Amino acid sequence: MSNAAASFVALSREDIAVARTLAKAHPRSAAFHVEQAAEKLLKAVLSAEGIVFSTGHHQLGRLAELLPPDHIWRADLMAFDAYTTFATAMRYPRPGGDLPWPPSQDEIEAAIANVASLIGEIDDWCREKLADKKPKRR
């Protein structure tokens, strides 16, 4: 697997582990790590496909739109757009200065489960995809 795709998958695993650790005591911080895990899975798939993306781009739906409409992972990764607001809206004061509402325990647990369920599959897919791109030895 390419270094970039492998690194994005490994970092996604770390972010999900952190989200699980923080979920009960610090759900806003856990939500941020869910978004980060989802973003890194998206970037792993894009890297494996050789699709160029901005590293400073964090809109998950827009990143997923870089994949062809019939791509095997596009629909699953488009669904991650629901976590885009976890990167900012949960981490900064609301207009007027109030604390942002934390996600409910059910919401954060469902988000963790959703992203975590794809890590192994995307890891395997990236490995297979990139193994197929290696030149064959004679």
MARTOR-232927 format. One record per residue (C-alpha): residue number from 1; residue in three letters; chain; x, y, z. Coordinates in nm, 3 decimals. Example, Ala and Ser with C-alpha at 12.3 -4.5 7.8 and 13.67 -1.06 7.14 Angstrom:
MARTOR-232927
SITE  tornu  kolpa  sero     east    north       up
SITE      1    Ala     A    1.230   -0.450    0.780
SITE      2    Ser     A    1.367   -0.106    0.714
end
This chain:
MARTOR-232927
SITE  tornu  kolpa  sero     east    north       up
SITE      1    Met     A    0.000    0.000    0.000
SITE      2    Ser     A    0.121    0.354   -0.062
SITE      3    Asn     A    0.268    0.526    0.238
SITE      4    Ala     A   -0.001    0.796    0.225
SITE      5    Ala     A   -0.297    0.557    0.215
SITE      6    Ala     A   -0.148    0.336    0.489
SITE      7    Ser     A   -0.071    0.638    0.705
SITE      8    Phe     A   -0.421    0.782    0.664
SITE      9    Val     A   -0.575    0.446    0.768
SITE     10    Ala     A   -0.343    0.416    1.069
SITE     11    Leu     A   -0.423    0.771    1.180
SITE     12    Ser     A   -0.795    0.704    1.134
SITE     13    Arg     A   -0.766    0.407    1.370
SITE     14    Glu     A   -0.593    0.630    1.626
SITE     15    Asp     A   -0.862    0.896    1.601
SITE     16    Ile     A   -1.139    0.640    1.654
SITE     17    Ala     A   -0.954    0.501    1.958
SITE     18    Val     A   -0.931    0.854    2.101
SITE     19    Ala     A   -1.300    0.917    2.025
SITE     20    Arg     A   -1.396    0.600    2.213
SITE     21    Thr     A   -1.186    0.706    2.511
SITE     22    Leu     A   -1.341    1.055    2.522
SITE     23    Ala     A   -1.701    0.969    2.430
SITE     24    Lys     A   -1.857    0.970    2.777
SITE     25    Ala     A   -1.657    1.240    2.954
SITE     26    His     A   -1.589    1.474    2.661
SITE     27    Pro     A   -1.837    1.415    2.377
SITE     28    Arg     A   -1.748    1.736    2.190
SITE     29    Ser     A   -1.383    1.634    2.172
SITE     30    Ala     A   -1.485    1.280    2.079
SITE     31    Ala     A   -1.695    1.422    1.795
SITE     32    Phe     A   -1.391    1.609    1.662
SITE     33    His     A   -1.192    1.284    1.653
SITE     34    Val     A   -1.478    1.105    1.475
SITE     35    Glu     A   -1.466    1.372    1.204
SITE     36    Gln     A   -1.090    1.337    1.182
SITE     37    Ala     A   -1.114    0.957    1.151
SITE     38    Ala     A   -1.374    0.989    0.874
SITE     39    Glu     A   -1.167    1.252    0.692
SITE     40    Lys     A   -0.858    1.032    0.702
SITE     41    Leu     A   -1.049    0.734    0.561
SITE     42    Leu     A   -1.166    0.956    0.276
SITE     43    Lys     A   -0.811    1.070    0.214
SITE     44    Ala     A   -0.686    0.709    0.222
SITE     45    Val     A   -0.927    0.615   -0.057
SITE     46    Leu     A   -0.843    0.927   -0.257
SITE     47    Ser     A   -0.471    0.854   -0.216
SITE     48    Ala     A   -0.515    0.493   -0.328
SITE     49    Glu     A   -0.702    0.618   -0.636
SITE     50    Gly     A   -0.434    0.874   -0.713
SITE     51    Ile     A   -0.686    1.157   -0.683
SITE     52    Val     A   -0.527    1.487   -0.584
SITE     53    Phe     A   -0.693    1.675   -0.299
SITE     54    Ser     A   -0.612    1.972   -0.083
SITE     55    Thr     A   -0.474    1.868    0.255
SITE     56    Gly     A   -0.638    2.177    0.403
SITE     57    His     A   -0.982    2.075    0.279
SITE     58    His     A   -1.210    1.939    0.551
SITE     59    Gln     A   -1.559    1.936    0.396
SITE     60    Leu     A   -1.621    1.562    0.393
SITE     61    Gly     A   -1.897    1.567    0.132
SITE     62    Arg     A   -1.683    1.769   -0.106
SITE     63    Leu     A   -1.392    1.533   -0.059
SITE     64    Ala     A   -1.618    1.235   -0.133
SITE     65    Glu     A   -1.744    1.412   -0.446
SITE     66    Leu     A   -1.392    1.385   -0.587
SITE     67    Leu     A   -1.458    1.012   -0.633
SITE     68    Pro     A   -1.633    0.897   -0.951
SITE     69    Pro     A   -2.012    0.863   -0.907
SITE     70    Asp     A   -1.994    0.482   -0.941
SITE     71    His     A   -1.700    0.436   -0.703
SITE     72    Ile     A   -1.744    0.148   -0.459
SITE     73    Trp     A   -1.687    0.372   -0.153
SITE     74    Arg     A   -1.851    0.695   -0.269
SITE     75    Ala     A   -2.194    0.647   -0.105
SITE     76    Asp     A   -2.048    0.533    0.227
SITE     77    Leu     A   -1.799    0.818    0.229
SITE     78    Met     A   -2.060    1.076    0.124
SITE     79    Ala     A   -2.256    0.978    0.435
SITE     80    Phe     A   -1.960    1.100    0.640
SITE     81    Asp     A   -2.059    1.454    0.544
SITE     82    Ala     A   -2.289    1.441    0.848
SITE     83    Tyr     A   -1.972    1.462    1.059
SITE     84    Thr     A   -1.827    1.772    0.892
SITE     85    Thr     A   -1.972    1.999    1.161
SITE     86    Phe     A   -1.801    1.789    1.429
SITE     87    Ala     A   -1.473    1.951    1.321
SITE     88    Thr     A   -1.580    2.303    1.411
SITE     89    Ala     A   -1.933    2.349    1.543
SITE     90    Met     A   -1.868    2.133    1.848
SITE     91    Arg     A   -1.532    2.291    1.926
SITE     92    Tyr     A   -1.595    2.665    1.922
SITE     93    Pro     A   -1.841    2.895    2.099
SITE     94    Arg     A   -2.172    2.953    1.926
SITE     95    Pro     A   -2.266    3.299    1.799
SITE     96    Gly     A   -2.323    3.501    2.112
SITE     97    Gly     A   -2.052    3.311    2.299
SITE     98    Asp     A   -2.249    3.017    2.438
SITE     99    Leu     A   -2.101    2.671    2.457
SITE    100    Pro     A   -2.193    2.448    2.163
SITE    101    Trp     A   -2.433    2.167    2.238
SITE    102    Pro     A   -2.249    1.837    2.274
SITE    103    Pro     A   -2.368    1.542    2.068
SITE    104    Ser     A   -2.592    1.302    2.257
SITE    105    Gln     A   -2.436    0.982    2.382
SITE    106    Asp     A   -2.636    0.787    2.125
SITE    107    Glu     A   -2.524    1.020    1.845
SITE    108    Ile     A   -2.156    0.997    1.931
SITE    109    Glu     A   -2.165    0.620    1.980
SITE    110    Ala     A   -2.344    0.574    1.646
SITE    111    Ala     A   -2.090    0.798    1.470
SITE    112    Ile     A   -1.798    0.608    1.624
SITE    113    Ala     A   -1.951    0.275    1.524
SITE    114    Asn     A   -2.024    0.397    1.170
SITE    115    Val     A   -1.672    0.519    1.100
SITE    116    Ala     A   -1.504    0.231    1.284
SITE    117    Ser     A   -1.703   -0.025    1.084
SITE    118    Leu     A   -1.535    0.089    0.762
SITE    119    Ile     A   -1.173    0.117    0.876
SITE    120    Gly     A   -1.082   -0.250    0.824
SITE    121    Glu     A   -1.272   -0.276    0.496
SITE    122    Ile     A   -1.113    0.037    0.354
SITE    123    Asp     A   -0.771   -0.077    0.475
SITE    124    Asp     A   -0.816   -0.410    0.292
SITE    125    Trp     A   -0.951   -0.236   -0.019
SITE    126    Cys     A   -0.658    0.008   -0.030
SITE    127    Arg     A   -0.410   -0.277    0.006
SITE    128    Glu     A   -0.573   -0.475   -0.276
SITE    129    Lys     A   -0.609   -0.168   -0.498
SITE    130    Leu     A   -0.247   -0.070   -0.458
SITE    131    Ala     A   -0.119   -0.428   -0.492
SITE    132    Asp     A   -0.294   -0.442   -0.832
SITE    133    Lys     A   -0.109   -0.124   -0.940
SITE    134    Lys     A    0.238   -0.264   -0.867
SITE    135    Pro     A    0.429   -0.369   -1.177
SITE    136    Lys     A    0.442   -0.745   -1.222
SITE    137    Arg     A    0.786   -0.907   -1.210
SITE    138    Arg     A    0.881   -1.150   -1.481
end
